[in-house]
Amino acid sequence: GVLFAATLLLRAPVFVFQGVAASLLPNLTTFQARGDQARLHRATALVALAMAGFAALLALGALVAGPVAMDVLYGAGFEATRSDLALLAVGIGGFLAAGTFCQALLARGQGGRAAALQGAVSDALEAGRWYRPEKRPFWPHITLARVKRGERRAPALDGDPPPAAPFT
């Protein structure tokens, strides 16, 4: 319903960001490989700042014309307040900035730190009752996805999943 429509309206920047993200990691990795930490830092900060600025513009747009846009695009019955739409826009900006920082951590070879950060944020959101993680087992879900894709040799589910490599 309304939440889906509002999210779809304001998530357009996420789709645009996918193009940026596709080129971000190779560029950041190149800076890291060349030992150019200052350029890596500047590029990360610039992209994160651009995402924050874009989210601010999106929130401003939601405050000015959000309810009208919802009505024009989705019709009657899809009403959302200006403040709800603006808050959703700010949250999307946070998502985009987090994606930028994760790319930077991956480029620096610190994927474990990115995973630990995601876990800490997830735990904090769950403690605040803003997020409820899925309760379904992970490995059967992955196997089911492989089987649906047509892979004939899905891993057996009788044993434990393969051991995870320690974060470094």
DSSP file (Angstrom, degrees, kcal/mol; ACC not computed):
  #  RESIDUE AA STRUCTURE BP1 BP2  ACC     N-H-->O    O-->H-N    N-H-->O    O-->H-N    TCO  KAPPA ALPHA  PHI   PSI    X-CA   Y-CA   Z-CA
    1    1 A G     >        0   0    0      0, 0.0     4,-2.3     0, 0.0     5,-0.2   0.000 360.0 360.0 360.0-126.6    0.0    0.0    0.0
    2    2 A V  H  >  +     0   0    0      1,-0.2     4,-2.9     2,-0.2     5,-0.2   0.895 360.0  51.5 -64.8 -44.9    1.0    3.5    1.0
    3    3 A L  H  > S+     0   0    0      1,-0.2     4,-2.6     2,-0.2    -1,-0.2   0.913 111.4  48.7 -61.7 -41.8    4.5    2.6    2.4
    4    4 A F  H  > S+     0   0    0      2,-0.2     4,-2.7     1,-0.2    -1,-0.2   0.930 112.9  47.5 -62.5 -45.1    5.4    0.7   -0.8
    5    5 A A  H  X S+     0   0    0     -4,-2.3     4,-2.3     2,-0.2    -2,-0.2   0.923 113.8  46.7 -63.2 -44.7    4.3    3.6   -2.9
    6    6 A A  H  X S+     0   0    0     -4,-2.9     4,-2.2     2,-0.2    -1,-0.2   0.916 113.6  48.5 -64.7 -42.2    6.1    6.1   -0.9
    7    7 A T  H  X S+     0   0    0     -4,-2.6     4,-1.7    -5,-0.2    -2,-0.2   0.911 111.2  50.1 -64.0 -42.2    9.3    4.0   -0.8
    8    8 A L  H  < S+     0   0    0     -4,-2.7     4,-0.3    -5,-0.2    -1,-0.2   0.904 110.7  50.5 -62.6 -40.7    9.1    3.5   -4.6
    9    9 A L  H >< S+     0   0    0     -4,-2.3     3,-0.5     1,-0.2    -2,-0.2   0.915 119.2  35.6 -62.2 -44.2    8.7    7.2   -5.1
   10   10 A L  H 3< S+     0   0    0     -4,-2.2    -1,-0.2     1,-0.2    -2,-0.2   0.561 104.0  70.9 -91.8  -8.8   11.7    8.1   -3.0
   11   11 A R  T >X  +     0   0    0     -4,-1.7     3,-1.5     1,-0.2     4,-1.1   0.478  65.3 101.0 -87.1  -0.6   13.9    5.2   -3.8
   12   12 A A  H X> S+     0   0    0     -3,-0.5     4,-1.6    -4,-0.3     3,-0.6   0.875  76.5  59.1 -50.7 -40.5   14.6    6.4   -7.3
   13   13 A P  H 3> S+     0   0    0      0, 0.0     4,-2.8     0, 0.0    -1,-0.3   0.816  96.6  62.1 -61.2 -27.8   18.0    7.7   -6.2
   14   14 A V  H <> S+     0   0    0     -3,-1.5     4,-1.3     1,-0.2    -2,-0.2   0.908 103.5  48.6 -63.1 -40.0   19.0    4.2   -5.1
   15   15 A F  H <X S+     0   0    0     -4,-1.1     4,-0.6    -3,-0.6    -1,-0.2   0.876 112.3  48.1 -68.3 -36.4   18.7    3.0   -8.7
   16   16 A V  H >X S+     0   0    0     -4,-1.6     3,-1.0     1,-0.2     4,-1.0   0.903 107.6  56.7 -66.1 -41.0   20.7    6.0   -9.9
   17   17 A F  H 3X S+     0   0    0     -4,-2.8     4,-3.6     1,-0.3     5,-0.3   0.776  91.4  71.5 -63.6 -27.2   23.3    5.2   -7.2
   18   18 A Q  H 3X S+     0   0    0     -4,-1.3     4,-1.8     1,-0.2    -1,-0.3   0.872  97.7  50.1 -58.5 -35.7   23.8    1.7   -8.5
   19   19 A G  H <X S+     0   0    0     -3,-1.0     4,-0.9    -4,-0.6    -1,-0.2   0.895 113.0  45.4 -67.7 -39.4   25.5    3.1  -11.5
   20   20 A V  H >X S+     0   0    0     -4,-1.0     4,-1.5     1,-0.2     3,-0.7   0.925 112.0  52.0 -66.6 -44.9   27.8    5.2   -9.3
   21   21 A A  H 3X S+     0   0    0     -4,-3.6     4,-1.3     1,-0.2    -2,-0.2   0.842 101.7  60.9 -62.5 -34.4   28.4    2.2   -7.0
   22   22 A A  H 3< S+     0   0    0     -4,-1.8    -1,-0.2    -5,-0.3    -2,-0.2   0.839 115.2  33.3 -63.3 -32.0   29.4    0.0   -9.9
   23   23 A S  H <X S+     0   0    0     -4,-0.9     4,-1.5    -3,-0.7    -1,-0.2   0.615 106.8  73.1 -96.7 -13.6   32.3    2.4  -10.7
   24   24 A L  H  X S+     0   0    0     -4,-1.5     4,-2.9     2,-0.2     5,-0.3   0.951  93.6  48.8 -68.3 -50.9   33.1    3.4   -7.2
   25   25 A L  H  X S+     0   0    0     -4,-1.3     4,-2.7     1,-0.2     5,-0.2   0.918 111.3  48.5 -61.3 -46.3   34.7    0.2   -5.9
   26   26 A P  H  > S+     0   0    0      0, 0.0     4,-1.9     0, 0.0    -1,-0.2   0.914 115.0  46.3 -60.5 -39.1   37.1   -0.2   -8.9
   27   27 A N  H  X S+     0   0    0     -4,-1.5     4,-2.1     2,-0.2    -2,-0.2   0.933 114.3  46.2 -68.0 -45.1   38.2    3.4   -8.6
   28   28 A L  H  X S+     0   0    0     -4,-2.9     4,-2.2     1,-0.2    -1,-0.2   0.890 111.7  52.5 -64.1 -38.3   38.6    3.3   -4.8
   29   29 A T  H  X S+     0   0    0     -4,-2.7     4,-2.8    -5,-0.3    -1,-0.2   0.877 106.7  53.5 -64.4 -37.8   40.6    0.0   -5.1
   30   30 A T  H  X S+     0   0    0     -4,-1.9     4,-1.9    -5,-0.2     6,-0.2   0.922 108.5  49.1 -63.0 -43.9   42.9    1.6   -7.7
   31   31 A F  H  <>S+     0   0    0     -4,-2.1     5,-2.5     1,-0.2     4,-0.4   0.916 112.9  48.3 -60.5 -42.0   43.6    4.4   -5.2
   32   32 A Q  H ><5S+     0   0    0     -4,-2.2     3,-1.3     1,-0.2    -2,-0.2   0.924 109.9  51.1 -64.4 -45.0   44.3    1.9   -2.5
   33   33 A A  H 3<5S+     0   0    0     -4,-2.8    -1,-0.2     1,-0.3    -2,-0.2   0.832 110.5  49.5 -63.6 -32.0   46.6   -0.2   -4.7
   34   34 A R  T 3<5S-     0   0    0     -4,-1.9    -1,-0.3    -5,-0.2    -2,-0.2   0.514 114.4-118.4 -83.1  -5.1   48.6    2.9   -5.7
   35   35 A G  T < 5 +     0   0    0     -3,-1.3     2,-1.5    -4,-0.4     3,-0.2   0.679  67.0 143.3  76.8  17.0   48.9    3.8   -2.0
   36   36 A D     >< +     0   0    0     -5,-2.5     4,-2.0    -6,-0.2    -1,-0.2  -0.575  12.0 160.9 -92.7  74.0   47.0    7.1   -2.6
   37   37 A Q  H  > S+     0   0    0     -2,-1.5     4,-2.7     1,-0.2    -1,-0.2   0.845  70.5  57.1 -64.6 -35.1   45.1    7.2    0.7
   38   38 A A  H  > S+     0   0    0     -3,-0.2     4,-2.6     2,-0.2    -1,-0.2   0.918 109.1  45.0 -64.0 -42.6   44.4   10.9    0.5
   39   39 A R  H  > S+     0   0    0      2,-0.2     4,-2.7     1,-0.2     5,-0.2   0.886 112.4  51.8 -69.2 -37.8   42.7   10.5   -2.9
   40   40 A L  H  X S+     0   0    0     -4,-2.0     4,-2.3     2,-0.2    -2,-0.2   0.930 112.3  46.4 -61.4 -45.4   40.7    7.5   -1.6
   41   41 A H  H  X S+     0   0    0     -4,-2.7     4,-2.7     2,-0.2    -2,-0.2   0.922 113.3  48.6 -63.5 -45.4   39.6    9.5    1.4
   42   42 A R  H  X S+     0   0    0     -4,-2.6     4,-2.8     2,-0.2    -2,-0.2   0.921 112.0  48.6 -62.2 -44.5   38.6   12.5   -0.7
   43   43 A A  H  X S+     0   0    0     -4,-2.7     4,-2.4     2,-0.2     5,-0.2   0.912 113.0  47.7 -63.7 -42.2   36.7   10.4   -3.2
   44   44 A T  H  X S+     0   0    0     -4,-2.3     4,-2.6    -5,-0.2     5,-0.2   0.943 114.5  45.8 -62.9 -47.6   34.8    8.6   -0.5
   45   45 A A  H  X S+     0   0    0     -4,-2.7     4,-2.7     1,-0.2    -2,-0.2   0.898 112.2  51.8 -63.3 -40.7   34.0   11.8    1.3
   46   46 A L  H  X S+     0   0    0     -4,-2.8     4,-2.4    -5,-0.2    -1,-0.2   0.929 112.7  44.0 -63.2 -46.0   32.9   13.5   -1.9
   47   47 A V  H  X S+     0   0    0     -4,-2.4     4,-2.5     2,-0.2    -2,-0.2   0.925 115.2  48.6 -66.4 -43.1   30.5   10.7   -2.9
   48   48 A A  H  X S+     0   0    0     -4,-2.6     4,-2.4    -5,-0.2    -2,-0.2   0.910 112.7  48.6 -63.0 -40.7   29.1   10.5    0.6
   49   49 A L  H  X S+     0   0    0     -4,-2.7     4,-2.8    -5,-0.2    -1,-0.2   0.900 110.3  51.1 -64.9 -40.8   28.7   14.2    0.7
   50   50 A A  H  X S+     0   0    0     -4,-2.4     4,-2.5     2,-0.2    -2,-0.2   0.903 110.8  49.2 -62.1 -41.0   27.0   14.2   -2.7
   51   51 A M  H  X S+     0   0    0     -4,-2.5     4,-2.4     2,-0.2    -2,-0.2   0.911 112.1  48.1 -65.0 -41.9   24.6   11.4   -1.4
   52   52 A A  H  X S+     0   0    0     -4,-2.4     4,-2.3     2,-0.2    -2,-0.2   0.915 113.0  48.4 -64.5 -42.7   23.8   13.4    1.7
   53   53 A G  H  X S+     0   0    0     -4,-2.8     4,-2.3     2,-0.2    -2,-0.2   0.902 111.6  49.3 -63.2 -41.1   23.2   16.6   -0.4
   54   54 A F  H  X S+     0   0    0     -4,-2.5     4,-2.5     2,-0.2    -1,-0.2   0.896 110.4  50.7 -65.6 -39.7   21.0   14.6   -2.8
   55   55 A A  H  X S+     0   0    0     -4,-2.4     4,-2.8     2,-0.2    -2,-0.2   0.887 108.7  52.4 -64.7 -37.9   19.0   13.2    0.2
   56   56 A A  H  X S+     0   0    0     -4,-2.3     4,-2.5     2,-0.2    -2,-0.2   0.921 110.8  46.7 -63.9 -42.9   18.6   16.7    1.6
   57   57 A L  H  X S+     0   0    0     -4,-2.3     4,-2.8     2,-0.2    -2,-0.2   0.903 112.4  50.6 -63.5 -40.4   17.2   17.9   -1.8
   58   58 A L  H  X S+     0   0    0     -4,-2.5     4,-2.3     2,-0.2    -2,-0.2   0.907 111.0  48.4 -63.9 -41.9   15.0   14.8   -1.9
   59   59 A A  H  X S+     0   0    0     -4,-2.8     4,-2.3     2,-0.2    -2,-0.2   0.907 111.6  49.9 -64.7 -41.5   13.7   15.5    1.6
   60   60 A L  H  X S+     0   0    0     -4,-2.5     4,-2.3     1,-0.2    -2,-0.2   0.922 110.8  49.7 -61.9 -43.8   13.1   19.2    0.7
   61   61 A G  H  X>S+     0   0    0     -4,-2.8     4,-3.3     1,-0.2     5,-0.5   0.884 109.5  51.7 -61.3 -38.2   11.2   18.0   -2.3
   62   62 A A  H  X5S+     0   0    0     -4,-2.3     4,-1.4     3,-0.2    -1,-0.2   0.889 110.3  48.8 -65.3 -38.7    9.2   15.7   -0.2
   63   63 A L  H  <5S+     0   0    0     -4,-2.3    -2,-0.2     2,-0.2    -1,-0.2   0.883 119.6  38.1 -66.7 -37.5    8.3   18.5    2.2
   64   64 A V  H  <5S-     0   0    0     -4,-2.3    -2,-0.2    -5,-0.2    -3,-0.2   0.935 141.3  -0.6 -80.0 -47.8    7.3   20.8   -0.7
   65   65 A A  H  X5S+     0   0    0     -4,-3.3     4,-2.8    -5,-0.2     5,-0.2   0.297  90.8 112.8-131.7   9.8    5.5   18.4   -3.1
   66   66 A G  H  X<S+     0   0    0     -4,-1.4     4,-2.4    -5,-0.5     5,-0.2   0.927  83.1  43.8 -55.7 -53.8    5.6   14.9   -1.7
   67   67 A P  H  > S+     0   0    0      0, 0.0     4,-2.1     0, 0.0    -1,-0.2   0.878 115.0  50.6 -61.5 -36.3    1.8   14.5   -1.0
   68   68 A V  H  > S+     0   0    0      2,-0.2     4,-2.8     1,-0.2    -2,-0.2   0.925 110.2  49.7 -65.8 -43.2    1.0   16.0   -4.4
   69   69 A A  H  X S+     0   0    0     -4,-2.8     4,-2.7     1,-0.2     5,-0.3   0.901 109.6  51.7 -62.0 -40.6    3.4   13.7   -6.1
   70   70 A M  H  X>S+     0   0    0     -4,-2.4     4,-2.7    -5,-0.2     5,-0.6   0.925 112.1  46.3 -61.0 -43.7    1.9   10.7   -4.3
   71   71 A D  H  X5S+     0   0    0     -4,-2.1     4,-1.6     3,-0.2    -2,-0.2   0.918 114.8  46.1 -66.3 -43.5   -1.6   11.7   -5.4
   72   72 A V  H  <5S+     0   0    0     -4,-2.8    -2,-0.2     1,-0.2    -1,-0.2   0.923 121.4  36.8 -66.0 -43.9   -0.6   12.4   -9.0
   73   73 A L  H  <5S+     0   0    0     -4,-2.7    -2,-0.2    -5,-0.2    -1,-0.2   0.857 135.0  17.8 -78.5 -35.8    1.4    9.1   -9.4
   74   74 A Y  H  <5S-     0   0    0     -4,-2.7    -3,-0.2    -5,-0.3    -2,-0.2   0.592  94.8-140.3-118.3 -13.9   -0.7    6.7   -7.3
   75   75 A G    ><< -     0   0    0     -4,-1.6     3,-1.1    -5,-0.6    -1,-0.2  -0.242  50.0 -12.5  84.8-173.6   -4.2    8.4   -6.9
   76   76 A A  T 3  S+     0   0    0      1,-0.2     0, 0.0    -4,-0.1     0, 0.0  -0.237 120.4  39.2 -63.3 149.4   -6.6    8.5   -4.0
   77   77 A G  T 3  S+     0   0    0      1,-0.0     2,-0.2   -76,-0.0    -1,-0.2   0.363  91.2  92.4  93.0  -5.4   -5.9    6.3   -1.1
   78   78 A F    <   +     0   0    0     -3,-1.1     2,-0.4   -11,-0.1    -4,-0.1  -0.493  53.5 152.7-118.2  61.1   -2.2    6.7   -1.2
   79   79 A E        +     0   0    0     -2,-0.2     2,-0.3    -9,-0.1   -73,-0.1  -0.731  13.7 170.3 -94.9 139.1   -1.7    9.6    1.2
   80   80 A A        -     0   0    0     -2,-0.4   -10,-0.1   -74,-0.0    -2,-0.0  -0.990  34.0-109.6-142.1 146.6    1.4   10.2    3.2
   81   81 A T     >  -     0   0    0     -2,-0.3     4,-2.2     1,-0.1     5,-0.2  -0.343  24.9-118.1 -74.9 158.0    2.4   13.2    5.3
   82   82 A R  H  > S+     0   0    0      1,-0.2     4,-2.5     2,-0.2     5,-0.2   0.907 115.3  50.4 -59.0 -43.7    5.2   15.6    4.2
   83   83 A S  H  > S+     0   0    0      2,-0.2     4,-2.5     1,-0.2    -1,-0.2   0.886 108.6  51.3 -67.8 -37.6    7.2   14.8    7.3
   84   84 A D  H  > S+     0   0    0      2,-0.2     4,-2.2     1,-0.2    -1,-0.2   0.925 112.6  46.3 -63.4 -43.1    6.9   11.0    6.8
   85   85 A L  H  X S+     0   0    0     -4,-2.2     4,-2.0     2,-0.2    -2,-0.2   0.893 112.7  49.8 -66.3 -39.5    8.1   11.4    3.2
   86   86 A A  H  X S+     0   0    0     -4,-2.5     4,-2.2     2,-0.2    -2,-0.2   0.908 110.5  50.1 -66.0 -41.4   10.9   13.6    4.2
   87   87 A L  H  X S+     0   0    0     -4,-2.5     4,-2.2     1,-0.2    -2,-0.2   0.899 109.6  51.1 -63.0 -41.0   12.0   11.2    7.0
   88   88 A L  H  X S+     0   0    0     -4,-2.2     4,-2.1     1,-0.2    -1,-0.2   0.894 108.9  51.8 -62.5 -39.8   11.9    8.4    4.4
   89   89 A A  H  X S+     0   0    0     -4,-2.0     4,-2.0     2,-0.2    -2,-0.2   0.896 108.7  50.0 -63.6 -41.1   14.1   10.5    2.1
   90   90 A V  H  X S+     0   0    0     -4,-2.2     4,-2.2     2,-0.2    -2,-0.2   0.906 109.7  51.8 -64.5 -40.8   16.7   11.1    4.9
   91   91 A G  H  X S+     0   0    0     -4,-2.2     4,-2.0     1,-0.2    -2,-0.2   0.888 108.3  50.7 -62.0 -39.5   16.7    7.3    5.6
   92   92 A I  H  X S+     0   0    0     -4,-2.1     4,-2.3     2,-0.2    -1,-0.2   0.881 108.0  53.4 -66.0 -37.6   17.4    6.6    2.0
   93   93 A G  H  X S+     0   0    0     -4,-2.0     4,-2.4     2,-0.2    -2,-0.2   0.901 107.6  51.0 -61.9 -40.6   20.2    9.1    2.1
   94   94 A G  H  X S+     0   0    0     -4,-2.2     4,-2.5     2,-0.2    -2,-0.2   0.889 108.7  51.9 -62.3 -39.3   21.7    7.3    5.0
   95   95 A F  H  X S+     0   0    0     -4,-2.0     4,-2.1     2,-0.2    -2,-0.2   0.915 110.5  47.8 -61.9 -43.9   21.4    4.0    3.1
   96   96 A L  H  X S+     0   0    0     -4,-2.3     4,-1.7     2,-0.2    -2,-0.2   0.899 112.3  48.4 -66.7 -40.7   23.3    5.6    0.2
   97   97 A A  H  X S+     0   0    0     -4,-2.4     4,-2.4     2,-0.2    -2,-0.2   0.909 110.1  52.3 -65.1 -41.5   26.0    7.0    2.4
   98   98 A A  H  X S+     0   0    0     -4,-2.5     4,-2.4     1,-0.2    -2,-0.2   0.896 107.0  53.2 -61.5 -39.6   26.4    3.7    4.1
   99   99 A G  H  X S+     0   0    0     -4,-2.1     4,-1.9     1,-0.2    -1,-0.2   0.881 108.2  50.9 -61.8 -37.7   26.8    2.0    0.8
  100  100 A T  H  X S+     0   0    0     -4,-1.7     4,-1.9     2,-0.2    -2,-0.2   0.929 110.9  47.1 -64.5 -46.2   29.6    4.5   -0.1
  101  101 A F  H  X S+     0   0    0     -4,-2.4     4,-2.3     1,-0.2    -2,-0.2   0.865 109.8  53.7 -66.7 -35.2   31.4    3.8    3.2
  102  102 A C  H  X S+     0   0    0     -4,-2.4     4,-2.5     2,-0.2    -1,-0.2   0.905 107.0  51.7 -64.6 -40.2   31.1    0.0    2.7
  103  103 A Q  H  X S+     0   0    0     -4,-1.9     4,-2.3     1,-0.2    -2,-0.2   0.905 109.8  50.1 -61.4 -40.3   32.7    0.4   -0.8
  104  104 A A  H  X S+     0   0    0     -4,-1.9     4,-1.7     2,-0.2    -2,-0.2   0.908 110.2  49.4 -65.4 -41.8   35.6    2.3    0.8
  105  105 A L  H  <>S+     0   0    0     -4,-2.3     5,-3.2     1,-0.2    -2,-0.2   0.903 111.4  49.4 -64.4 -40.0   36.1   -0.4    3.5
  106  106 A L  H ><5S+     0   0    0     -4,-2.5     3,-1.6     1,-0.2     5,-0.2   0.913 108.4  53.3 -63.5 -41.7   36.1   -3.1    0.8
  107  107 A A  H 3<5S+     0   0    0     -4,-2.3    -1,-0.2     1,-0.3    -2,-0.2   0.848 108.1  50.8 -62.1 -33.5   38.6   -1.2   -1.3
  108  108 A R  T 3<5S-     0   0    0     -4,-1.7    -1,-0.3    -5,-0.1    -2,-0.2   0.419 120.1-110.7 -83.6   1.7   40.9   -1.0    1.8
  109  109 A G  T < 5S+     0   0    0     -3,-1.6     3,-0.2    -4,-0.2    -3,-0.2   0.786  85.2 121.5  75.1  26.7   40.6   -4.7    2.3
  110  110 A Q    >>< +     0   0    0     -5,-3.2     4,-1.5    -6,-0.2     3,-0.6  -0.298  15.8 138.3-118.0  47.0   38.5   -4.2    5.5
  111  111 A G  H 3> S+     0   0    0      1,-0.2     4,-2.3    -5,-0.2     5,-0.2   0.821  70.1  61.6 -60.7 -31.9   35.4   -6.1    4.5
  112  112 A G  H 3> S+     0   0    0      1,-0.2     4,-2.5    -3,-0.2    -1,-0.2   0.879 102.2  50.6 -62.4 -37.9   35.3   -7.6    8.0
  113  113 A R  H <> S+     0   0    0     -3,-0.6     4,-2.5     2,-0.2    -1,-0.2   0.886 108.7  52.1 -66.4 -37.6   34.9   -4.2    9.5
  114  114 A A  H  X S+     0   0    0     -4,-1.5     4,-2.4     2,-0.2    -2,-0.2   0.918 111.3  46.8 -63.6 -42.3   32.1   -3.4    7.1
  115  115 A A  H  X S+     0   0    0     -4,-2.3     4,-2.3     2,-0.2    -2,-0.2   0.902 112.3  49.7 -66.3 -40.6   30.3   -6.6    8.2
  116  116 A A  H  X S+     0   0    0     -4,-2.5     4,-2.3     2,-0.2    -2,-0.2   0.899 111.0  50.0 -64.7 -39.8   30.9   -5.9   11.9
  117  117 A L  H  X S+     0   0    0     -4,-2.5     4,-2.5     2,-0.2     5,-0.2   0.921 110.5  49.5 -63.7 -44.4   29.5   -2.3   11.3
  118  118 A Q  H  X S+     0   0    0     -4,-2.4     4,-2.6     1,-0.2    -2,-0.2   0.908 111.2  50.2 -61.3 -41.4   26.4   -3.7    9.6
  119  119 A G  H  X S+     0   0    0     -4,-2.3     4,-2.5     2,-0.2    -1,-0.2   0.902 110.5  48.9 -63.5 -41.4   25.9   -6.2   12.4
  120  120 A A  H  X S+     0   0    0     -4,-2.3     4,-2.3     2,-0.2    -2,-0.2   0.913 112.9  46.8 -65.8 -42.7   26.2   -3.4   15.0
  121  121 A V  H  X S+     0   0    0     -4,-2.5     4,-2.7     2,-0.2     5,-0.2   0.921 112.6  50.5 -64.3 -43.3   23.7   -1.2   13.2
  122  122 A S  H  X S+     0   0    0     -4,-2.6     4,-2.4    -5,-0.2    -2,-0.2   0.915 111.0  48.4 -60.3 -44.1   21.3   -4.1   12.8
  123  123 A D  H  X S+     0   0    0     -4,-2.5     4,-2.5     2,-0.2    -1,-0.2   0.905 112.1  49.0 -63.1 -41.7   21.5   -5.0   16.5
  124  124 A A  H  X S+     0   0    0     -4,-2.3     4,-1.9     2,-0.2    -2,-0.2   0.914 112.3  47.6 -65.6 -42.2   20.9   -1.4   17.4
  125  125 A L  H  <>S+     0   0    0     -4,-2.7     5,-2.9     2,-0.2     6,-0.9   0.886 112.7  49.2 -66.0 -38.1   17.9   -1.1   15.1
  126  126 A E  H ><5S+     0   0    0     -4,-2.4     3,-1.4     4,-0.2    -2,-0.2   0.912 109.4  51.8 -66.8 -41.6   16.5   -4.4   16.4
  127  127 A A  H 3<5S+     0   0    0     -4,-2.5    -2,-0.2     1,-0.3    -1,-0.2   0.861 110.1  49.3 -62.4 -35.7   17.0   -3.2   20.1
  128  128 A G  T 3<5S-     0   0    0     -4,-1.9    -1,-0.3    -5,-0.2    -2,-0.2   0.418 115.7-119.3 -82.1   2.1   15.1    0.0   19.2
  129  129 A R  T < 5S+     0   0    0     -3,-1.4    -3,-0.2     2,-0.2    -2,-0.1   0.782  84.5 115.7  63.1  30.3   12.3   -2.1   17.6
  130  130 A W  S   <S+     0   0    0     -5,-2.9     2,-0.3     1,-0.2    -4,-0.2   0.481  76.0  34.3 -99.3  -6.4   12.9   -0.4   14.2
  131  131 A Y        -     0   0    0     -6,-0.9    -2,-0.2    -5,-0.1    -1,-0.2  -0.996  58.4-165.8-150.6 138.6   14.0   -3.6   12.5
  132  132 A R        -     0   0    0     -2,-0.3     3,-0.1    -3,-0.1    -6,-0.0  -0.951  24.0-137.4-128.5 112.5   13.1   -7.3   12.9
  133  133 A P        -     0   0    0      0, 0.0     2,-0.1     0, 0.0    -2,-0.0  -0.239  30.6 -94.1 -67.4 156.3   15.5   -9.7   11.2
  134  134 A E        -     0   0    0      1,-0.1     0, 0.0     2,-0.0     0, 0.0  -0.406  27.2-154.8 -66.7 145.7   14.3  -12.7    9.2
  135  135 A K        +     0   0    0     -3,-0.1    -1,-0.1    -2,-0.1     3,-0.1   0.480  57.1 110.1-101.5  -4.6   14.0  -15.8   11.2
  136  136 A R  S    S-     0   0    0      1,-0.1    -2,-0.0     2,-0.0     2,-0.0  -0.422  81.1 -95.4 -74.2 148.7   14.3  -18.3    8.4
  137  137 A P     >  -     0   0    0      0, 0.0     4,-1.0     0, 0.0    -1,-0.1  -0.336  28.8-140.5 -63.3 141.9   17.5  -20.4    8.2
  138  138 A F  H  > S+     0   0    0      2,-0.2     4,-2.1     1,-0.2     5,-0.2   0.949  91.4  51.4 -71.2 -51.7   20.1  -18.9    5.9
  139  139 A W  H  > S+     0   0    0      1,-0.2     4,-2.5     2,-0.2     5,-0.2   0.893 108.5  49.1 -63.3 -43.9   21.5  -22.0    4.1
  140  140 A P  H  > S+     0   0    0      0, 0.0     4,-2.7     0, 0.0    -1,-0.2   0.889 110.2  54.3 -61.2 -34.5   18.2  -23.6    3.0
  141  141 A H  H  X S+     0   0    0     -4,-1.0     4,-2.0     2,-0.2    -2,-0.2   0.927 110.0  45.7 -62.5 -44.7   17.2  -20.2    1.6
  142  142 A I  H  X S+     0   0    0     -4,-2.1     4,-2.1     2,-0.2    -1,-0.2   0.916 113.3  50.1 -63.8 -43.4   20.4  -20.0   -0.5
  143  143 A T  H  X S+     0   0    0     -4,-2.5     4,-2.6     1,-0.2    -2,-0.2   0.913 108.7  51.7 -62.6 -43.1   20.0  -23.6   -1.6
  144  144 A L  H  X S+     0   0    0     -4,-2.7     4,-2.6     1,-0.2    -1,-0.2   0.904 108.4  51.9 -60.7 -41.2   16.4  -22.9   -2.7
  145  145 A A  H  X S+     0   0    0     -4,-2.0     4,-1.5     1,-0.2    -1,-0.2   0.901 110.4  48.7 -62.2 -40.3   17.5  -19.9   -4.7
  146  146 A R  H  X>S+     0   0    0     -4,-2.1     5,-2.2     2,-0.2     4,-0.6   0.913 111.5  48.9 -65.6 -42.1   20.1  -22.1   -6.4
  147  147 A V  H ><5S+     0   0    0     -4,-2.6     3,-1.0     1,-0.2    -2,-0.2   0.908 110.1  51.0 -65.3 -41.5   17.6  -24.8   -7.2
  148  148 A K  H 3<5S+     0   0    0     -4,-2.6    -1,-0.2     1,-0.3    -2,-0.2   0.830 106.0  56.4 -64.6 -30.7   15.1  -22.2   -8.6
  149  149 A R  H 3<5S-     0   0    0     -4,-1.5    -1,-0.3    -5,-0.2    -2,-0.2   0.648 123.1-106.5 -75.3 -14.2   17.9  -20.8  -10.8
  150  150 A G  T <<5 +     0   0    0     -3,-1.0     2,-0.4    -4,-0.6    -3,-0.2   0.544  64.4 153.3 102.4   8.3   18.4  -24.3  -12.3
  151  151 A E      < -     0   0    0     -5,-2.2     3,-0.3     1,-0.2    -1,-0.3  -0.592  29.8-159.7 -71.6 127.2   21.6  -25.3  -10.7
  152  152 A R  S    S+     0   0    0     -2,-0.4     2,-0.7     1,-0.2    -1,-0.2   0.747  78.9  59.3 -81.8 -24.2   21.6  -29.1  -10.6
  153  153 A R        +     0   0    0     -7,-0.1    -1,-0.2     3,-0.0     3,-0.1  -0.550  67.4 169.8-109.4  68.3   24.2  -29.6   -7.9
  154  154 A A        -     0   0    0     -2,-0.7     3,-0.1    -3,-0.3   -11,-0.1  -0.518  43.6 -98.7 -73.0 145.2   22.8  -27.7   -4.9
  155  155 A P        -     0   0    0      0, 0.0    -1,-0.1     0, 0.0     2,-0.0  -0.313  41.1-101.7 -66.0 148.2   24.7  -28.4   -1.7
  156  156 A A        -     0   0    0      1,-0.1     3,-0.1    -3,-0.1   -13,-0.0  -0.363  21.4-152.4 -66.8 148.5   23.3  -31.0    0.7
  157  157 A L  S    S+     0   0    0      1,-0.1    -1,-0.1    -3,-0.1   -18,-0.0   0.346  72.5  94.5-103.9   4.6   21.5  -29.6    3.7
  158  158 A D  S    S+     0   0    0      2,-0.1    -1,-0.1     0, 0.0     2,-0.1   0.884  85.2  43.1 -66.6 -38.6   22.2  -32.5    6.1
  159  159 A G  S    S-     0   0    0      1,-0.2     0, 0.0    -3,-0.1     0, 0.0  -0.218  99.9 -74.4 -98.1-172.9   25.3  -31.0    7.7
  160  160 A D        -     0   0    0      1,-0.1    -1,-0.2    -2,-0.1    -2,-0.1  -0.397  58.2 -92.3 -75.2 158.4   26.3  -27.7    8.9
  161  161 A P        -     0   0    0      0, 0.0    -1,-0.1     0, 0.0     3,-0.1  -0.270  58.9 -78.1 -64.8 161.7   27.1  -24.9    6.5
  162  162 A P        -     0   0    0      0, 0.0     2,-0.0     0, 0.0     0, 0.0  -0.261  60.8 -90.4 -59.8 150.2   30.8  -24.5    5.5
  163  163 A P        -     0   0    0      0, 0.0     2,-0.3     0, 0.0     0, 0.0  -0.356  42.1-122.4 -64.9 141.1   32.9  -22.8    8.1
  164  164 A A        -     0   0    0     -3,-0.1     3,-0.1     1,-0.1     0, 0.0  -0.592  22.4-115.4 -82.3 143.2   33.2  -19.1    7.8
  165  165 A A        -     0   0    0     -2,-0.3    -1,-0.1     1,-0.1     3,-0.1  -0.551  39.9-103.3 -73.1 142.1   36.5  -17.5    7.4
  166  166 A P        -     0   0    0      0, 0.0     2,-0.2     0, 0.0    -1,-0.1  -0.360  36.6-107.0 -66.5 146.9   37.4  -15.2   10.3
  167  167 A F              0   0    0      1,-0.1   -57,-0.0   -55,-0.1    -3,-0.0  -0.504 360.0 360.0 -70.6 140.5   37.1  -11.5    9.8
  168  168 A T              0   0    0     -2,-0.2    -1,-0.1   -59,-0.1   -57,-0.0   0.362 360.0 360.0-120.6 360.0   40.4   -9.7    9.5
